[in-house]
């Protein structure tokens, strides 16, 4: 039986570096990082009843809400939320023009 020698291993840093050259992957990672700040921006109470769902091409973040009442309450606080998001958006070199709150997008996560 012939031995197979594996000598062209790539360092994990090289693999990640190549992945980050892909614009779609870089964009997805940046958005995911922005979504992680929702709890700090919205507060604990709202973070339990809402979560970032997606971003549109027009730099609008869609927030999934557990109930229409949560969506309405967040809509009333939209300007405050946009102001609180600003430092995170700037640190990630992103744009965030608006927030939309949609109770139809809510899905309970299975444990």
OpenMM code with the backbone's topology and positions (N, CA, C; nanometers):
from openmm import Vec3, app, unit

residues = "UNK UNK UNK UNK UNK UNK UNK UNK UNK UNK UNK UNK UNK UNK UNK UNK UNK UNK UNK UNK UNK UNK UNK UNK UNK UNK UNK UNK UNK UNK UNK UNK UNK UNK UNK UNK UNK UNK UNK UNK UNK UNK UNK UNK UNK UNK UNK UNK UNK UNK UNK UNK UNK UNK UNK UNK UNK UNK UNK UNK UNK UNK UNK UNK UNK UNK UNK UNK UNK UNK UNK UNK UNK UNK UNK UNK UNK UNK UNK UNK UNK UNK UNK UNK UNK UNK UNK UNK UNK UNK UNK UNK UNK UNK UNK UNK UNK UNK UNK UNK UNK UNK UNK UNK UNK UNK UNK UNK UNK UNK UNK".split()
positions = [
    Vec3(0.0832, -0.1173, 0.0000),
    Vec3(0.0000, 0.0000, 0.0000),
    Vec3(0.0885, 0.1248, 0.0000),
    Vec3(0.0500, 0.2220, -0.0814),
    Vec3(0.1282, 0.3439, -0.0961),
    Vec3(0.0916, 0.4442, 0.0135),
    Vec3(0.1951, 0.5043, 0.0723),
    Vec3(0.1715, 0.6060, 0.1747),
    Vec3(0.1344, 0.7388, 0.1091),
    Vec3(0.0400, 0.8040, 0.1706),
    Vec3(0.0010, 0.9365, 0.1226),
    Vec3(0.0557, 1.0397, 0.2199),
    Vec3(0.1309, 1.1326, 0.1664),
    Vec3(0.1890, 1.2362, 0.2503),
    Vec3(0.1101, 1.3665, 0.2324),
    Vec3(0.0668, 1.4203, 0.3409),
    Vec3(-0.0052, 1.5475, 0.3385),
    Vec3(0.0908, 1.6567, 0.3822),
    Vec3(0.1339, 1.7364, 0.2881),
    Vec3(0.2340, 1.8371, 0.3214),
    Vec3(0.1892, 1.9792, 0.2927),
    Vec3(0.0733, 1.9961, 0.2310),
    Vec3(0.0299, 2.1306, 0.1946),
    Vec3(-0.0816, 2.1796, 0.2852),
    Vec3(-0.0580, 2.1709, 0.4141),
    Vec3(-0.1557, 2.2211, 0.5097),
    Vec3(-0.1546, 2.3732, 0.5080),
    Vec3(-0.2704, 2.4314, 0.5262),
    Vec3(-0.2805, 2.5769, 0.5344),
    Vec3(-0.3030, 2.6169, 0.6792),
    Vec3(-0.2432, 2.7260, 0.7154),
    Vec3(-0.2622, 2.7826, 0.8477),
    Vec3(-0.4041, 2.8395, 0.8551),
    Vec3(-0.4676, 2.8309, 0.9706),
    Vec3(-0.6044, 2.8817, 0.9869),
    Vec3(-0.6119, 3.0320, 0.9575),
    Vec3(-0.5064, 3.1057, 0.9876),
    Vec3(-0.5036, 3.2495, 0.9575),
    Vec3(-0.5129, 3.2740, 0.8071),
    Vec3(-0.4459, 3.1894, 0.7297),
    Vec3(-0.4511, 3.2027, 0.5839),
    Vec3(-0.5913, 3.1739, 0.5313),
    Vec3(-0.6552, 3.0737, 0.5869),
    Vec3(-0.7906, 3.0374, 0.5441),
    Vec3(-0.8882, 3.1504, 0.5749),
    Vec3(-0.8816, 3.2036, 0.6948),
    Vec3(-0.9709, 3.3135, 0.7341),
    Vec3(-0.9436, 3.4362, 0.6495),
    Vec3(-0.8178, 3.4633, 0.6240),
    Vec3(-0.7817, 3.5783, 0.5408),
    Vec3(-0.8419, 3.5655, 0.4012),
    Vec3(-0.8356, 3.4471, 0.3438),
    Vec3(-0.8941, 3.4250, 0.2112),
    Vec3(-1.0461, 3.4384, 0.2154),
    Vec3(-1.1068, 3.3896, 0.3218),
    Vec3(-1.2524, 3.4009, 0.3344),
    Vec3(-1.2957, 3.5466, 0.3452),
    Vec3(-1.2178, 3.6268, 0.4155),
    Vec3(-1.2531, 3.7670, 0.4361),
    Vec3(-1.2373, 3.8491, 0.3084),
    Vec3(-1.1705, 3.7942, 0.2079),
    Vec3(-1.1608, 3.8622, 0.0785),
    Vec3(-1.2929, 3.8543, 0.0027),
    Vec3(-1.3757, 3.7564, 0.0361),
    Vec3(-1.5071, 3.7415, -0.0255),
    Vec3(-1.5999, 3.8475, 0.0341),
    Vec3(-1.6509, 3.9362, -0.0504),
    Vec3(-1.7330, 4.0485, -0.0038),
    Vec3(-1.8602, 4.0030, 0.0664),
    Vec3(-1.9223, 3.8981, 0.0176),
    Vec3(-2.0468, 3.8504, 0.0778),
    Vec3(-2.0237, 3.7961, 0.2187),
    Vec3(-1.9155, 3.7238, 0.2376),
    Vec3(-1.8836, 3.6695, 0.3699),
    Vec3(-1.8494, 3.7827, 0.4657),
    Vec3(-1.7700, 3.8778, 0.4195),
    Vec3(-1.7321, 3.9912, 0.5030),
    Vec3(-1.8559, 4.0709, 0.5459),
    Vec3(-1.9473, 4.0914, 0.4528),
    Vec3(-2.0706, 4.1650, 0.4813),
    Vec3(-2.1551, 4.0900, 0.5846),
    Vec3(-2.1670, 3.9592, 0.5695),
    Vec3(-2.2463, 3.8782, 0.6621),
    Vec3(-2.1871, 3.8804, 0.8027),
    Vec3(-2.0571, 3.8722, 0.8126),
    Vec3(-1.9915, 3.8750, 0.9439),
    Vec3(-2.0106, 4.0110, 1.0105),
    Vec3(-1.9977, 4.1178, 0.9333),
    Vec3(-2.0153, 4.2519, 0.9870),
    Vec3(-2.1585, 4.2715, 1.0361),
    Vec3(-2.2551, 4.2263, 0.9594),
    Vec3(-2.3957, 4.2376, 1.0013),
    Vec3(-2.4217, 4.1576, 1.1275),
    Vec3(-2.3669, 4.0385, 1.1341),
    Vec3(-2.3849, 3.9549, 1.2524),
    Vec3(-2.3260, 4.0236, 1.3748),
    Vec3(-2.2118, 4.0874, 1.3591),
    Vec3(-2.1528, 4.1612, 1.4705),
    Vec3(-2.2427, 4.2760, 1.5143),
    Vec3(-2.3035, 4.3444, 1.4195),
    Vec3(-2.3952, 4.4535, 1.4539),
    Vec3(-2.5173, 4.3999, 1.5278),
    Vec3(-2.5689, 4.2863, 1.4848),
    Vec3(-2.6863, 4.2274, 1.5500),
    Vec3(-2.6594, 4.1941, 1.6967),
    Vec3(-2.5355, 4.1611, 1.7280),
    Vec3(-2.5003, 4.1256, 1.8656),
    Vec3(-2.5187, 4.2420, 1.9628),
    Vec3(-2.5207, 4.3645, 1.9115),
    Vec3(-2.5348, 4.4813, 1.9977),
    Vec3(-2.6808, 4.5166, 2.0261),
    Vec3(-2.7750, 4.4426, 1.9713),
    Vec3(-2.9163, 4.4735, 1.9899),
    Vec3(-2.9537, 4.4784, 2.1376),
    Vec3(-2.9030, 4.3864, 2.2168),
    Vec3(-2.9361, 4.3824, 2.3595),
    Vec3(-2.8923, 4.5105, 2.4290),
    Vec3(-2.7734, 4.5624, 2.3974),
    Vec3(-2.7260, 4.6865, 2.4588),
    Vec3(-2.8074, 4.8061, 2.4099),
    Vec3(-2.8487, 4.8035, 2.2858),
    Vec3(-2.9218, 4.9161, 2.2268),
    Vec3(-3.0659, 4.9183, 2.2758),
    Vec3(-3.1333, 4.8044, 2.2712),
    Vec3(-3.2762, 4.7992, 2.3032),
    Vec3(-3.3034, 4.7823, 2.4525),
    Vec3(-3.2103, 4.7240, 2.5237),
    Vec3(-3.2327, 4.6948, 2.6652),
    Vec3(-3.2806, 4.5515, 2.6825),
    Vec3(-3.2655, 4.5014, 2.8023),
    Vec3(-3.2963, 4.3615, 2.8332),
    Vec3(-3.4423, 4.3259, 2.8028),
    Vec3(-3.5342, 4.4105, 2.8444),
    Vec3(-3.6772, 4.3836, 2.8265),
    Vec3(-3.7128, 4.3643, 2.6789),
    Vec3(-3.6666, 4.4547, 2.5945),
    Vec3(-3.6983, 4.4455, 2.4522),
    Vec3(-3.6160, 4.3385, 2.3820),
    Vec3(-3.4955, 4.3136, 2.4289),
    Vec3(-3.4110, 4.2113, 2.3669),
    Vec3(-3.4716, 4.0719, 2.3831),
    Vec3(-3.5494, 4.0514, 2.4890),
    Vec3(-3.6151, 3.9221, 2.5090),
    Vec3(-3.7337, 3.9036, 2.4154),
    Vec3(-3.7897, 4.0144, 2.3677),
    Vec3(-3.9111, 4.0095, 2.2866),
    Vec3(-3.8913, 4.0555, 2.1425),
    Vec3(-3.7666, 4.0771, 2.1037),
    Vec3(-3.7360, 4.1183, 1.9677),
    Vec3(-3.5922, 4.0795, 1.9353),
    Vec3(-3.5641, 4.0710, 1.8058),
    Vec3(-3.4275, 4.0375, 1.7644),
    Vec3(-3.4074, 4.0824, 1.6205),
    Vec3(-3.2851, 4.1210, 1.5864),
    Vec3(-3.2568, 4.1576, 1.4474),
    Vec3(-3.2837, 4.0393, 1.3549),
    Vec3(-3.3468, 4.0678, 1.2430),
    Vec3(-3.3848, 3.9632, 1.1488),
    Vec3(-3.3005, 3.9700, 1.0215),
    Vec3(-3.2891, 4.0915, 0.9647),
    Vec3(-3.2130, 4.1060, 0.8408),
    Vec3(-3.1843, 4.2532, 0.8146),
    Vec3(-3.1066, 4.2769, 0.7080),
    Vec3(-3.0789, 4.4122, 0.6617),
    Vec3(-3.1178, 4.4184, 0.5147),
    Vec3(-3.1793, 4.5292, 0.4754),
    Vec3(-3.2129, 4.5474, 0.3348),
    Vec3(-3.0981, 4.6194, 0.2654),
    Vec3(-3.1053, 4.6249, 0.1327),
    Vec3(-3.0013, 4.6936, 0.0569),
    Vec3(-2.9973, 4.8424, 0.0874),
    Vec3(-3.1079, 4.8980, 0.1334),
    Vec3(-3.1137, 5.0404, 0.1649),
    Vec3(-3.0680, 5.0722, 0.3059),
    Vec3(-2.9932, 4.9829, 0.3692),
    Vec3(-2.9412, 5.0010, 0.5051),
    Vec3(-3.0524, 5.0151, 0.6089),
    Vec3(-3.1559, 4.9344, 0.5917),
    Vec3(-3.2663, 4.9307, 0.6868),
    Vec3(-3.2610, 4.7960, 0.7585),
    Vec3(-3.2580, 4.8010, 0.8924),
    Vec3(-3.2545, 4.6786, 0.9706),
    Vec3(-3.3984, 4.6374, 1.0040),
    Vec3(-3.4294, 4.5118, 0.9740),
    Vec3(-3.5599, 4.4559, 1.0065),
    Vec3(-3.5472, 4.3873, 1.1422),
    Vec3(-3.6360, 4.4246, 1.2338),
    Vec3(-3.6365, 4.3677, 1.3675),
    Vec3(-3.7604, 4.2802, 1.3815),
    Vec3(-3.7403, 4.1526, 1.4121),
    Vec3(-3.8530, 4.0619, 1.4367),
    Vec3(-3.9016, 4.0850, 1.5792),
    Vec3(-4.0329, 4.0998, 1.5948),
    Vec3(-4.0917, 4.1280, 1.7262),
    Vec3(-4.1877, 4.0160, 1.7646),
    Vec3(-4.1890, 3.9850, 1.8929),
    Vec3(-4.2718, 3.8751, 1.9426),
    Vec3(-4.4206, 3.9043, 1.9263),
    Vec3(-4.4614, 4.0283, 1.9488),
    Vec3(-4.6021, 4.0664, 1.9373),
    Vec3(-4.6128, 4.2019, 1.8680),
    Vec3(-4.7309, 4.2334, 1.8147),
    Vec3(-4.7504, 4.3667, 1.7568),
    Vec3(-4.7319, 4.4789, 1.8600),
    Vec3(-4.7633, 4.4507, 1.9846),
    Vec3(-4.7461, 4.5524, 2.0896),
    Vec3(-4.5982, 4.5876, 2.1073),
    Vec3(-4.5123, 4.4882, 2.1021),
    Vec3(-4.3678, 4.5125, 2.1119),
    Vec3(-4.3222, 4.5939, 1.9918),
    Vec3(-4.3716, 4.5595, 1.8732),
    Vec3(-4.3354, 4.6332, 1.7523),
    Vec3(-4.3773, 4.7801, 1.7639),
    Vec3(-4.4974, 4.8043, 1.8161),
    Vec3(-4.5466, 4.9418, 1.8322),
    Vec3(-4.4618, 5.0194, 1.9340),
    Vec3(-4.4286, 4.9558, 2.0440),
    Vec3(-4.3471, 5.0217, 2.1466),
    Vec3(-4.2086, 5.0555, 2.0929),
    Vec3(-4.1492, 4.9645, 2.0187),
    Vec3(-4.0177, 4.9913, 1.9594),
    Vec3(-4.0269, 5.0994, 1.8526),
    Vec3(-4.1354, 5.1016, 1.7782),
    Vec3(-4.1549, 5.2057, 1.6773),
    Vec3(-4.1562, 5.3442, 1.7420),
    Vec3(-4.2184, 5.3546, 1.8585),
    Vec3(-4.2222, 5.4819, 1.9303),
    Vec3(-4.0828, 5.5240, 1.9790),
    Vec3(-3.9945, 5.4270, 1.9978),
    Vec3(-3.8578, 5.4544, 2.0460),
    Vec3(-3.7545, 5.4512, 1.9336),
    Vec3(-3.7978, 5.4466, 1.8097),
    Vec3(-3.7078, 5.4270, 1.6961),
    Vec3(-3.5946, 5.5291, 1.6908),
    Vec3(-3.6243, 5.6563, 1.7080),
    Vec3(-3.5188, 5.7588, 1.7021),
    Vec3(-3.4134, 5.7373, 1.8102),
    Vec3(-3.4568, 5.7030, 1.9304),
    Vec3(-3.3622, 5.6748, 2.0389),
    Vec3(-3.2760, 5.5531, 2.0044),
    Vec3(-3.3378, 5.4513, 1.9476),
    Vec3(-3.2632, 5.3300, 1.9111),
    Vec3(-3.1593, 5.3593, 1.8036),
    Vec3(-3.1972, 5.4392, 1.7050),
    Vec3(-3.1014, 5.4747, 1.5992),
    Vec3(-2.9828, 5.5519, 1.6567),
    Vec3(-3.0086, 5.6406, 1.7506),
    Vec3(-2.9006, 5.7168, 1.8139),
    Vec3(-2.8095, 5.6231, 1.8940),
    Vec3(-2.8697, 5.5291, 1.9666),
    Vec3(-2.7898, 5.4341, 2.0456),
    Vec3(-2.7091, 5.3390, 1.9567),
    Vec3(-2.7611, 5.3073, 1.8401),
    Vec3(-2.6909, 5.2187, 1.7472),
    Vec3(-2.5717, 5.2872, 1.6817),
    Vec3(-2.5729, 5.4178, 1.6726),
    Vec3(-2.4747, 5.4918, 1.5940),
    Vec3(-2.3286, 5.4579, 1.6266),
    Vec3(-2.2870, 5.4541, 1.7535),
    Vec3(-2.1454, 5.4206, 1.7804),
    Vec3(-2.1058, 5.2819, 1.7290),
    Vec3(-2.1955, 5.1859, 1.7394),
    Vec3(-2.1666, 5.0502, 1.6918),
    Vec3(-2.1589, 5.0462, 1.5393),
    Vec3(-2.2510, 5.1171, 1.4753),
    Vec3(-2.2534, 5.1226, 1.3294),
    Vec3(-2.1253, 5.1868, 1.2770),
    Vec3(-2.0841, 5.2968, 1.3390),
    Vec3(-1.9625, 5.3663, 1.2959),
    Vec3(-1.8386, 5.2812, 1.3180),
    Vec3(-1.8323, 5.2091, 1.4301),
    Vec3(-1.7146, 5.1269, 1.4578),
    Vec3(-1.7002, 5.0122, 1.3577),
    Vec3(-1.8124, 4.9679, 1.2996),
    Vec3(-1.8094, 4.8605, 1.2009),
    Vec3(-1.8074, 4.9125, 1.0572),
    Vec3(-1.7979, 5.0443, 1.0411),
    Vec3(-1.7983, 5.1083, 0.9091),
    Vec3(-1.9203, 5.0679, 0.8263),
    Vec3(-2.0349, 5.0747, 0.8896),
    Vec3(-2.1597, 5.0396, 0.8230),
    Vec3(-2.2509, 5.1611, 0.8150),
    Vec3(-2.3619, 5.1433, 0.7460),
    Vec3(-2.4660, 5.2449, 0.7402),
    Vec3(-2.5942, 5.1835, 0.7944),
    Vec3(-2.6666, 5.2618, 0.8722),
    Vec3(-2.7970, 5.2208, 0.9223),
    Vec3(-2.8880, 5.3418, 0.9128),
    Vec3(-2.9791, 5.3382, 0.8169),
    Vec3(-3.0659, 5.4530, 0.7921),
    Vec3(-3.1974, 5.4452, 0.8672),
    Vec3(-3.2477, 5.3228, 0.8892),
    Vec3(-3.3799, 5.3104, 0.9486),
    Vec3(-3.3959, 5.1740, 1.0142),
    Vec3(-3.4989, 5.1629, 1.0977),
    Vec3(-3.5355, 5.0372, 1.1609),
    Vec3(-3.6815, 5.0095, 1.1270),
    Vec3(-3.7109, 4.8843, 1.0960),
    Vec3(-3.8492, 4.8419, 1.0736),
    Vec3(-3.8784, 4.7262, 1.1676),
    Vec3(-3.9946, 4.7307, 1.2262),
    Vec3(-4.0322, 4.6314, 1.3265),
    Vec3(-4.1454, 4.5451, 1.2713),
    Vec3(-4.1238, 4.4128, 1.2684),
    Vec3(-4.2181, 4.3234, 1.2029),
    Vec3(-4.2489, 4.2022, 1.2901),
    Vec3(-4.3711, 4.1952, 1.3451),
    Vec3(-4.4064, 4.0781, 1.4265),
    Vec3(-4.4234, 3.9500, 1.3434),
    Vec3(-4.4405, 3.9614, 1.2132),
    Vec3(-4.4574, 3.8436, 1.1277),
    Vec3(-4.3271, 3.7659, 1.1110),
    Vec3(-4.2154, 3.8288, 1.1371),
    Vec3(-4.0848, 3.7639, 1.1202),
    Vec3(-4.0408, 3.6841, 1.2433),
    Vec3(-4.1158, 3.6935, 1.3516),
    Vec3(-4.0753, 3.6296, 1.4775),
    Vec3(-4.0906, 3.4775, 1.4673),
    Vec3(-3.9868, 3.4072, 1.5053),
    Vec3(-3.9884, 3.2613, 1.5140),
    Vec3(-3.9195, 3.2245, 1.6441),
    Vec3(-3.9845, 3.1436, 1.7238),
    Vec3(-3.9234, 3.0968, 1.8478),
    Vec3(-3.8102, 3.0015, 1.8140),
    Vec3(-3.6985, 3.0179, 1.8835),
    Vec3(-3.5849, 2.9279, 1.8616),
    Vec3(-3.6071, 2.8004, 1.9394),
    Vec3(-3.5804, 2.6906, 1.8742),
    Vec3(-3.5955, 2.5608, 1.9389),
    Vec3(-3.4719, 2.5307, 2.0220),
    Vec3(-3.4936, 2.4773, 2.1409),
    Vec3(-3.3806, 2.4428, 2.2283),
    Vec3(-3.3386, 2.3014, 2.2091),
] * unit.nanometer
topology = app.Topology()
chain = topology.addChain("A")
for resn in residues:
    res = topology.addResidue(resn, chain)
    for name in ("N", "CA", "C"):
        topology.addAtom(name, app.Element.getBySymbol(name[0]), res)
